[in-house]
Amino acid sequence: MRDPQLDGKGGRPHNTPPNTPSRKPSLPSERPEKRMTLPSRFQKEVHAHILRNPQHINVPSNLNENTTPPKPRLPHSAPYSPKLVQSRLQEVLNKHSNGLWVSKLPQLYREHYKQDLPSEALKELENWTHICTVEKPCSSKPQELLLYPAKETSQITPTPTHDRSPSHHKKPQTQRPSLTAKSNTPESPKALSPDLKQKLGELLLKYSSGLWAHALPKLYQDTYKCKLPEFVLDQLTLLSDICTIDYPVPDNPKRAILYAKVVEDENRNQSGLAGQEMKLERRLSSQTVPPLVIPRVEYPSVLVVDASDTNCVILRYIGEGYSKAQEKLEDEMREFYRQDNTKMALRSPSPGQLTAVGAEEEDDIIRAQVCEVMADKVKVYYVDHGFSEVISIRKLFELNEKFYRLPFQATKCKLAGLESFSQEQAVLKKLESIATGKILLAEILEREDMPLVVLYDTSQDDDVNINAACMKALQDRSLESPLKVNSAYMNVSVTSVCSDGTIYCQVPSRGLTKLNEILEKTENYFHSQVTSESLVSRPFCGKNCLARYKGKWSRVEITNLHGSRVLDILFVDVGVQASVEVIELREIPPPLLRDLISTPAQALKCCLAGLPVSVGLWTPDAVQWLRDTVLHISDCSLKIAKVDETKRLAHVYLFTSKNFHDTSCSLNQQLADSDLWNHQKDVFLSSRGPLKSLNVPTATQTSSLKTDRGDKALHTPKKTSPPLGSKSTPAGSPPERLSLPPALELPEIGQNMDVFVSVACHPGHFVLQPWQDMYKLVVLMGEMILHYNKMEEKALKVEKNQVCAAKVENNWYRVLVKGVLTNGLVSVFQLDYGKHELVSGTKLRPLTQEFCQLPFQAITAQLAGLKPRQWSEEASIVFRNHVEKKPLVAQLESVQEASQPWERKVMIYLVDTSQEERDIWLHDIMAEFTDEMTKTA
């Protein structure tokens, strides 16, 4: 009973997160003829890599080029912060002063902080002598360790003795002095009242991934309709008993992140834990099948088996240890039960009993559980396949105990965002048609017994968010904006103009009238509510919620997440995109949820008839003129020329007057006749295929958005239209010289540091990032997204070797300009990741001094212990497979200093310490590979 789709057909390999664009490097058209016999040890590795990555078959001869795979989307959980984990570990140990088993620590951590304990922390426990004491008791299980609070006498962390082998300190950490103590703190600080402490605790619990301290005043006032006392931010130490305070920007103690402490009754918690353990032991005593463990990968592949309830979707995990292990088990069962002496019939089955079931026409034997016993039949549930069946009792056999070792493979999950509509027929019908029987990607939001997930179908050119698609099935199509050819509409409001010429309009209709009525009720609801229940604590892509637009609540859909605090949203009723912090979002009020979900988006997507839709064909001046002319005018008119139903795109003639019968008076004609539409050849950008890899600006717009953060508009158009043909103000000169951040501090020669390899071309050229401060880089990038996505899109005059900010895909990076091309593209080097990119000049912004505090994180490196050589394609593949996108330990051999931090180069030994039994030195691997290649040449 094999599932025909388990071979992965019907979808590309599920190793890339949804919404991750695939960028393929430019490769030479011809591959040099070179035949080489690989050593047997490495043949499988290289061949498997080529099969998984066909784009790497033709590798450029210059291996210093950027040929790295696409950068995965940042996980939703907070980045690993050793300081934060240490603080939380102290809290847990204070509640278990008599010690606890290390194996129990991940469970306790998850219960207290609603997050998984980073695996790196478990490896570092023995080094955190100022936090805890690790003991190995005399036990039959040497892998079990006991954990105790640190002894009071060990307040100062001893300086570790550095040995050549990183196994003595697999993840060394540098302890920094705490910034929580302030020298100017008043001798008698004000105490927090119990009511204030309770309210602040409620807010912090809503944001398990942390909350910026500077966001507290507005969030507090919005939620509780009163002002936060000013002394709270000045004396954050008063909050130390309800939250952990982290300072990601050491030079600015006012930029703090607050993490809630979960205060529980200790006796209740311990008794509850003991009860869970007793329950688990009872279950194991009568049922020896181990529980199914959720895969640790961020986006596991799943097969959806049954979807009759969105709160109880049955699925199976695909891959090693799951579907592959099940196939192996069923092969063993088939061989075992072929022998007559082992085929023991189950003559008296009872409900709940495990059994082996034989198929009628095939010789397959699979595991099942008895549900109901009838006269000569029995209803069974196939525990690995997720469905029930009534069969003859003669098909049941006793299940040998050797087949109890694999967890039941059929498991259940809940679909995020659909909890209130789990039994809606429209939702279930849609879910059945797009998910059941298919292999999908699952984004796991909550790792509970029944995990909360978002499903994605990545088998098509465009990824499909299954949860969002099911939610749209609830929409009342009769309330959609009208799309009738040759129809004319007055009192039209143009709400958004994109850089490719796409515009979004609101047309008078029943749906718009109903939407405005519901949003008015929403305003009244939030005005009367004083609670933290409406705060969005679990954001995910495709989620529908509310955000402020021009001072009022408006519907939004989350389109992308940058870490855990910054995200991109789309105002679905006006077609405007923006980047905001999660604290600016609100849940849709439950009484209004159904009405808002059933009302379709009221932003009508249009383009001007007779004019092309392309980023390259619309000059910034043309886009700006159209925005200044039509935005914030509520009495435009339009006439629909044709409708593209597949894209739901209306080709329209747009007017600022009521004379919509004469198309010669339309804005279409005025633009076509103006010199704003003229292009010079050296700045013409084609919109055809290959430029997708060159990061040509996408058809989005973040202008004309006014949020409640000071009510500053991202784009404020002029009150009157400029004369047609006039040019907008040219881009300014390069900004004044920045004070660049200090060079990244490196350990002493021979010392170790934890690193993450972001780019790996070959052993002679790869890029490292310091692991311990990586979370600070994530915080910095979130701040850059919020800052730069508010700025108007305009080309920046840049020069070679200038440091600035650049938008690549959905993120903003600190970059160095390497060259300016004549076609409007700019070659840049990412100073924090070590990648080379080509971006449009319109995607560059001046780098402000605010973002020059953190040292540039990219470290160019060369592997020590090897002779310099021209590395072959096969050797480069082996090296990349061992190091790229992996945390490793680096031992510094030498440093080649330079005048600029990005020109500095280090020579290091790289060590993989992930295996318990031994450390893997990468120069030994590459030396062995080279020797074997030489022998077989």
N, C-alpha and C positions, 0 to 999 in steps of 0.2 A: 504494500500500500504506500508506494512512494509518491510524493507530491511532484507533479511534472515541472513545477516552477522552481524547484530547489536548486537547479543548476544556474539560476540567476538570469535566465532568458527573459526578455521583455523589459530589461532595464540595465543601465550601465552599472558597473561595479559600485557598490554602495560604500565607498571610502571617502566621499567628499560631502561635506555638510551642504544642506540646501542653501540656495541663493549664493553659492560660491562660484563666481565666474571662472571659467577655465581659460587661462591665458596660455597660448602656445607660442614658444619663441620662434623667431624666424630661423629656418633651417636651410642649409645648402641643398640645392636640388639634386645633386649627385653625391653619392657616397664613395670615397676612394676605395679602390679594390684592395682589400687586405684580408687575408685569410689567416686565422690564428687558432690553434688548438688550445682550449682553456684547460687548466688543471681540473681534475674531476671534482675536487672539493668545492670549486667556485662555479662550475658549469650550471648547476641548478639555480644558484642565486642570480647569476647574470641573465640567464634565459627567462626566469620567472619575472625579473624586473622588466625585461623588454616586452614580455607579453602583457604585463600590467600597464606599462607606459610606452605604447607604440610611438609616441612623439619623440622618444629619446633614441630611436633607432638611428636617426641621422643627427649626430652630435656635432656642433661646430668644431672646427679644428682649433679655434682659439677657446680653450676651456675656461678662460677668465671671464667669458661672457656670462650674462645672467641666464642660466638654464634651469633655474630652480622651479619646482612645482608650485601651483598656486598656494598662497597663504591661506590657511584655514580660518574660518570665522572664529572670532574670539568666543570662548565658552561663556555661558550665562553666569556661572558661578564666579565668585570673586577670585582674582589672581592670588597665588600663594604668597602670604605675608608671614614670614617666620615670627616676627614680633607679635602679630595678632594671635597666631596659634599658641605661642608660648604663654601669652596672657590668659587665653581661654583654658589652657592646660592647667595653669595654676588654680583657676576657679574649680575645675573638676576635681583636682587632687585635694583641695581644701575640704570638699564634701566627702572625700574617701581617704581620710588621713591615715587609716590603717592599711592602705595599699589596695591595689586592684591588679587584675591580670591585664597585661598589655593587649591580649586578644579581645578584651571587653571594651577597650578604649574607643574604637571607632563607633560602636553602638551608643555609648554614653555621649560622645561628642555630637552625634547626629541628633539624639534626643534633646540635648541642651540648646544647640545652635541651628538646628534645621539645615545643616550642611554636612557634607562628607568630610571626614578628616583627611587632609592631603596625604598621599602616600609618602611624600618626601619627609613629612614630620616623623613618621614611624622609624625611618632610617636614622634620624638625627637625635632620637631620645637620649642615647648614651652620651652624646656630646653636650646636652643641655644640663650640665651638672648644677647650674644655678636655679634650675626649674624643678628637676626631679632626680630621683635616684633609681637606677635600674638594677635589679638583682635577679640572678638565675638560681632558683631553688633546686635542691636535690630532688629531682622528679624523674619519673619515667618518660616524661615529655620534655626533652631539653629545649624545644622551641618555645616553651611557655616561659615568659618573663614576668616578674612582679615589678610594679611601679609604685614608688612612694614619693611624697613631697620632698623637696630638697632639704637637706639638713641646714639648720640655721647658721652653722659655722661656715658654710660654703657660699658666702655672699658674692665673692669675686671669682669670676671664671678664670681658671688657670690657663696660662698660655699653652696651647697644644704644641707638642714636639712634632715637627713635620718630618715624616719619613717618606721615602720614595714611593712607598705603596700607599695609595689612597684608601685601601681597605681599612686602615686604622681610623680614618675619619672620612667616611664616604661622602658626607655632605657637610663640610665645615661651614660654620656660620660666624660672622664677625659681630660681636655684641656692640651695640651703640649705646651711648648714654641716653637715658630717657629725657624727653623734652617736656614731660608733664609737669615737672616742678618748675615754678616760676619764681625768680628772685624777688619780683616786685609784688608778690601776692600779699594782700593785706593780712595783718596778724590775726584779725578776727573776721574771716569771710562770712558773708551772709549764708545762712542755711536754706536749703530748699524746703518749702512747705510740703507736707505729704500729698496734697492735691496736685501741686505742680510736678512733683516727682512722678506721681502716677500717670499724669497726662504725657509727660515726656517719655516715660517708659512705654506707653501705648504706641506713640509715634515711632519710636526706635524699633519696636518689635515688628512693625510693618515692613521694615527694610532690613532684612537679615544680611544683606550684602553691604550694609553700611550707609551712613547718611552724612553728608557734608555738614559741618557745624554751622557754616554761614547760611545754610538753607533753613535752619530751625525757626528763626523769627517769623518768616512769611508762612511757612507750613503750619506753625502753631496758631497764628492768627486766622488763617483760612479754615482750620479745623475746629478751633474752639471759640472763635469770634472774640478773642481778647488778646492783648499784647503780651509778648514774652518779656519778662523782666530783663533789663539790659545787662545786669551783672552776671547773668548766666553765661553769656559768651565770653565775658572777660575773665571768668573763673571756672573754666571747664572742669577743674579738678573736683568741683562740687558734684559732678555727675559720675564720679568714678565708681560709686556703688550700684549704679544702674546701667553703666555702659563701659566698654573698653575704648580708650582714646588712642588713635593712631595718627602719626604725623608723616604723611608721605613726602612732604616738602620740608626737609629739615630746616631750611633757612627761613621758613615762614611758619612760626608756631600757631598762627591764627588759622592756617589751612589744615584743619583737623577733620578726620573721619571718625564718626561715632558708631560703635557696634554694640547692639543691645546685649545685655546679660539676661539670660532666662532664669528668673528667680522662682524656684519651686520649693515646695515643702520637702525637706530632706527625707523624713521618715516615709512620706507618701511615695516619693520617687524610688527609694530603696525597696519598699514593699512591693511596688508595682514591678520593679525589675525582677525581684525574686519570684513574683507570680508568673512573669513571662518565662523565666527559666524553668519553673516547675511545669508549666504548660508545655514547654518545648520538650522536656524530658518525658512527660507522659505520652506526647505524640510520637516521640522516637521509640518509646518502649513498645508501642503497638504497631508502629509503622516505621520501618527502617529506611524508607526512601528519603534521601536528603532533600532539603528545600532548594528550589531553583534560585540561583543568584543572578541578579540583573547584570548584564554585561557592563564592564567599566568604560567601554568606548563611548564617546559622546553621542554618536548617531548609529546605534546598532540597526542592522537590517532585520526586518520582521516579515513574516507571512501572516496576513489577516485571514483567520479561519471563519469567524462568525461575528457579525455586526448587527445583532438584533436589539442592542441597547448601547448607546454611546457611553454609558457609565459602566459597562461590562463587556468590552470588546475582547474576544478571544483571539490570541495570536501566538505565534511561535518565533523564537529568535533563530536567525540563520547564521551559520558559521561554525568555526572550530569550537568544540566544547558544547555545542548545542545541536543543530540539525545534523552535522557530520557525526557527532557522537551517537545520535539516535540511529542513524543509518548503520553504524557499526554494531550497535546493540541489536538491532533487528536482524542483521546478518548472522550474528552469533545465535540468536534465538531460533532462526530458521535451521541452522545446522544442528542445534541441540535437540529440537523437537522432531527432527527427521528420524531420529533413532527411536524405535518402538519402546525400548525399555525405559526411556525418559518421558514418554508421552503419557502422563498420569491424568486421567479425566477428573474434572472437578464435579463430583456427583451431588454434593449438597452445598451449593453456593448460598451465601448470605449477603445482604446489602452491606456495602462498604468494603467487601473483600476484593483483593487484587487477584487478577487471573490473566492467563494467556489465552488469546482468542485466535483461532485459525480461520483463514479466509476460505471461501467455498471453492473457487476455481483455481486460486493460486496457492502456493505453499508458504505464503507469508504468515508469520506469527507476530502478533503485536500485543502490547500490554493494555489492559482495560481494568475498570473498576465496576463491580456489580452495583447497579442502582435499584433494580426491582426484580423480584423473582415471581414468575407466573407458573402455570401448570407445567408446560414443557418448553417454555421460552423464558428468556431473561433479557432485561434491558441493561445494556452496559454503556459505560462512558469511556471512550478511548483517550486515555490520559495524556498521550503524546500527540494526538491529532485534533482534539478539541471538539468532538461531536459524539452524539449518542446514537444507539441503534438497538433494535429488538432483534435478537438472533435465537437460534435453537440452542438449548442447553447442552447439546452434544458437542458444540464447538468450544466449550470451555475446558481449559487444562490448568493444572496447578502451576503457579508461577514459581519457578526455581529461585531461591534466594540470591543467586548470583546476578539476577536481572533486576535487583532492587537498587543497585548502586547509582543508576543515573536518575537525576531529578525528573519529575514529570515535565514534559516539554511544552504542553499547552498551558498557557497562563492568561491572566486577565489584566486589562488596563482600562483607564478612563481617558476620554478625549477632552482635553482642556478647552474651555469656552463653551462647551455644549452641555454642561451639567443640567441646566434648567430645561433643556429640550431633548432629553435622552430618549423619550418615547414618541416624539413627533414623527409622523409617517413621512412627511416630506424630507426630513433629515435622514431617516433610516433608508429611504429609497435611494437618495443620493449617495449615501455611504456604501450601500450595497453595490451600486453601479461603478463606483470609482475605487473601491478599496478591497472588497472581499475577493479572496483568491489571488491577490497580487502581493509581490514583494515590494515593500516600502521602506523608507527610512523613518525611524522613530527618534524624536527629540524628547528625552526624558526630563521633565521638569521637577518631579518629586519622586524620589526613590522609596516609595512605601511598599507595603504588601501588594497593593494594587496601584501601580505607578500611574502618574498623571503624564500624558504624552501629547505631542503634536506629531501627526503623520505627514510625510511628504512623498509624493510620487516624482521620482527623478528620471523616469524613463523617457520623458519627452524633452524637446528642446528647452522648454520653460518648465521649471519646477512647479508642481501644484501642491499648495497647502491644503491637505484634505480637510482639516478642521474648518478652515475659512470657507472652503467650497460648500461644505454642509451647512454652515451658518447662512450663506447666501440663498440656500434653497428655501428659507423661510420668507424671503422677500415677496411682497405683493406686487406682481408685475404691472398691475393696472395703475400703480402710483409712479411708474418710471417717467422720466422726462420724455415728452413726445418727440418722435423722429419720423416726420412725414415729408417726403420730397415735395418741393414747390410750396411748402407751407411757410408763412411769414409770421414772426412773433415780435411784439413790441414789449417795452418795459423789461428788456433783457439786461441782466447784470453780468458783466464779464469779471470773473473773480481771479483769474490767473492767466498769465501769458508765459509760456515756456520758451527756452532759448532755441528750440527747433521750429517755432512758429505755431505749435499746438496751443490752443486756448481752451479755457473752461468757462462755461456760462451757466447761469441759473435762469431757467425759462419758467414763466408763470404756469403753474399746473396744480392739480389736486395734491400731488405728492409734496410739493414745496409748501403748500398751505398747511398740510398736516404736520410736516416736519417743524415748521415754525411754532405751531401750537404746542407740540411735545417739548421742544427746547425751552419754551416759555415756562412750562410746568417744571422742567429740570432746574431752571434758575430759581424758582420758588422753593423747590425741594432742598437745594443746597443752602439756600438762605435761611431755612428754618432748622436744618440739621446741625447738631453739635456733636459729632462723633468721628472717630478715625476709621470706621468701617468702610468708607468709600475710597480710601487710599488704595492704589494699585500696588500690591506687594509681590505679585508673580507675573511680570510681563513676559510675553512671548510673541513671536511673529504671527500676524493674522488676528491678534486679539482686538476686539472692538471695545473702545472706552471713550472717555471725554477729555478734552483739553481746552484751554482758553484761546479764543480767536477774536481779536478786536474787542476784548473785554467781556465776551460772553462764552458760555460753554458750547462746544461744538463737537460733533462726532469725529473720531479719528480711528485709524487702523494702524497698528504697529507694523512697520515694514522691515525694520532691521534693528539689531541690538549691538551696541559697542560696549562690551563688558556687561556690568550689572547695573550701572547707574545712568548711562547715556543711551538714548535710542532715537531712531528716526521714525517719524509718524507721517501719515497722509491725512489731511483734512478732507474727508471723502465728499463733502458737500460743496467744496469750493475748489478742489483740485490743487491745493497748496501743500508742499512738503516742508517739513521742518525737523530740526534736531532739538530735543528737549531732555531734561532730566526726568527720571521716573517719578520724582515727587510732584511734578506738574500734572500728572494724570489722575483721573478719578474713574472709579467704576460707574457703570450706568446704574442709576437707581433701580432696584428690583421692581417697583410698581410700574416703571416706564420701559422696562427691558424689552418686552415683547413688541410694543409699539415702535420703538426705535429700530429694533432689528428687522422688523417686517417692512420698514420704509426704505426703498432703494436709495442709493446715493443720488443726490440731486445735482451733482456737477456734470453737465453735458460736455463731453469731449468733442471738440471741433477743430477744424483747420480751415484756413481761408481758401476758398475755391479758386483755382487757377494759379496758386502759388505752391511750390513744393514744400514738403515737410522734411527738413533736414537741418541739423546743427550747422553744417558747413555752409549752407546756402543762405542762412539768415545771419547778417552781420549784427554785431552788438548794437550798432546805431539803429538798425531797423527794429530790433526787438525792443529797445528802449523807447523809440518813438511810439510803437504800438501800445506799450504799457502806459506811457504818459497820456495817451489819447483816450483809452477806453477804461482803464481801471478806476474803480470808485464812481462810475457813472451808471446810474440805475435805469436809464431810459434809452439804452441802445436798442437797435432793431437788427434782426437777422432773417435771412431767407435761406432755407435748406436747398442746396442744389442736388446733392446725392448723399446716400448713406452707405457706408461700408459696414455691413452687419457683422462680419467676422471680428472686426476690431471695435465695433460699436462706435464708429467715428463718423461725424457729420461734416460734410464739406459745405461751408456756408459762405454767404456774402454778408459782411458786417457793415452796419451803418451807425452813425451817431445822430442821425436825423430820422424822421418818419418816412422819408422818401425811399422806401425799400423796393419800389417798383423799377427804379432805374439803377441797374448794376454799375453804370459808369460813375455814379456818385458814391460807390462803396469804398471802404477803406482798402479793399483788395486792389482796386484799380489805382488808387492814390499811391499805394506802396509800389506797385508794379511800374508806375511811370516815374518814380522818384529816383534820385541818384543814391539813395540809401540802399538800393537793391544792387548797385554795381559792385563788382568784385575785382580786385587785382589778382593776377594769376598766382602771385607768390603766396597768397593767403587763402587760396581756395582749398577747401577740405572736402574730399569725396566722402560720401556716407556709405560706400560699398564695403563689403565684407572685411577685408584685411585690417581696416582701421579699428575694428573692435579690440584687437590686441594692443592698439596704441593708446587706449584710454581716451578716445574722443568723448567730449562731454555728452552725457545722456540727456534725454528730453525731460528734464525735471526743472523745477523752479522753486526756490525758497524765498522769493521776494514777496512783498505785499503782505507779510505776516506780522501782526502786532500781538505780542504775548503780554502776559501780566508781569513779566520781569521788567518793571519800569515802564511798560507800555512803549517800548522802543520799536518802531517799525523796521523790518528788515529792508524794506524798500518803500520810500514815500514819494509817489509820483508828483509831478508839478501840477499846480491847480489848472493851468491852461496848456493847451497843446502847443508844442514848439512849431515854428514854421517848417513846413514839409521840406526835407532836403537839408536842413541844418544838421551839423554834426554835434554829437554830444562831447562833453569835455574829454580831451585825450587823457590817456592813462598817465599818472604822475611819474616822476623820476624815481629811481631807486631810493629807498629810505636811507636815513643816516646810518652810519656804520654801527653795527650791534656790538655789545659786549658779549662775546661768545662765552659759553659755559666753560668751566675749567676742564682740563683733561681728566678722563676717567682714571681713578686710582687703581693701580695694579698691585698685586702682592709682591713680596720680595722674590728675588730669583730663587728657584727651588721650592717655593711655597705653592700651595694648592688654592684653587678657587672653583666654585660651582658655576657652570656655564650652560648656555643653551645655544646650539648650533643653528643659526637661522638660514645660512646659505652655505652650501658645500659644492664647490666645483670639482676639486681634486685635492690631494694632500698638500699641494703647494699653494692653494688659495681657498680659504674658507673664512666664514665670519662668525664670531662669537658674540653672545650677549651675557653680561653677568646675571646669574640666576636670582640672586637674593633681592635685587632691586627691580626686578622685572615688573612687579605690581605698580611701582611708581611710574613706569613708562605707560602702563595701561591708564592710570589716572591722568597723566599728562595728555594722552591722546584724546581722552574723553573731553577734557577741557578745551582742546583745540577744535574738536568737532562743534562744540557749543558756540565757540567764538567765531570761527570762520564760516560756518553755515548761515550766519546772519548777514554776511557781507554780500554785496552785489557782485555778480559775475562780470568781471572786467579784466582785460589783459593787463598784465604787469610788465613794465619794462625791466628786463633782467639782464644781467651780464654774466659772463663765465666766471665761475668760482664764487658766485654770490650765494649766501645762505638765506633760504626763505622757506615758506610753507607750501606744500603741494597736495592737491587732492588726488588720490589714487583709488579708484573704485569708490568705496563709501567712507574712506578714512582720510584724515589729514596727517601728513608726515613732515618732519623737519628734513629738508633736503639741501644738497649742494648742487648748483647748476653746473653741469659739465659741458653743455653746448647748446646753442640756439640755432635751430634749423630754419631754413627759408620758408617752409610750408606752415609755419605757425606752431610747430611742435618744439618742445624743449626736452633735452636729455638731462635727467636728474639722478642723483645718487642719494638713497635713503640713509641718513646719518645714524639712524637707530637700528636699522635692520640689514644694511649692507647690500641692498638690491639696487640695480639700475632700472630705470623706468623711462618711458617716453610719455609725456603728458602734453595736453594743449596749454598754450600760454594763458588761456582764460582760467586755468585751474591753479594758478600760482598766486600767492598772497605774501605781503611782507611778514616776516617773522617778528613778532613783538618780543620785547625784553622779558615779558612775563613767562614766555616759554623757553627761556635760555638759562634757567636755573639748573636743570638736571643735565649732567654731562651727556654728550652723545654716547649712545650705548653700543654701537657697532664696533667691534675690534677685529681688524683684519689679521689673519693668523696663517701660519705655516706649520706643518707637523714636524716635530723634532725627531731625531733618531733615524732619519732617512737621507740618502744622498739626493741632491737636486737632479731632476730628470724631467723629460717630457712624458707626462702620464698618459697612458693609453685610455681609450674609451672604456674598455672593460674594467681597468683599475679604478677609473673615476666612478663607475657604477657601484663597484664593491664598496668604495669609500663612502659614497653618498648613502647607501643602504645602512651603513653602520652608524652614521653620525647625524645626518640631517634631520632637523626637527626633533632632536632628542636632548634631554638634560644629561650632561656628562661632567666629569671632574677634569680640570686642566691643571697641569703642573708647569709653571713658567720656567722656560729654559733661557730665553734672552729677549731683549726688547730693542727694536730698532726705532729710536726716537726720530721725530720730525717736527717741523715748524708748526704744522697744523695737526689737530688730534686725529682727523680722518686719514692722515698719511702715515700714522704710526703703525708699525707691524710687529707682531710678537711671534716668537717661535715657542711652541708648547708641545708637551706630551698630552695626549687625550686618553682618558681612561673611562671605560664603561663599568660602573659599579652596581649595575642593576641585578646582577646575578649573585646569589648568596654564597655560592661555593667558591667563586674566584673572580678576580678583576680582569678585564680584558683591555690590554694596552693596544691601541690602534696602530702604532708604528710596527708592532710585532705582526699584526694581521697583514699589513701592507707589505712588509718585508718578505713574509712567507709567500704572499701572492706573487711578488716580483721574482723571487727565486724559482718558483714553480713555472712561471711563464718563461723564464730564461731556459730552463731545462727542456721544456716542450717546444721551444722555438726551432 
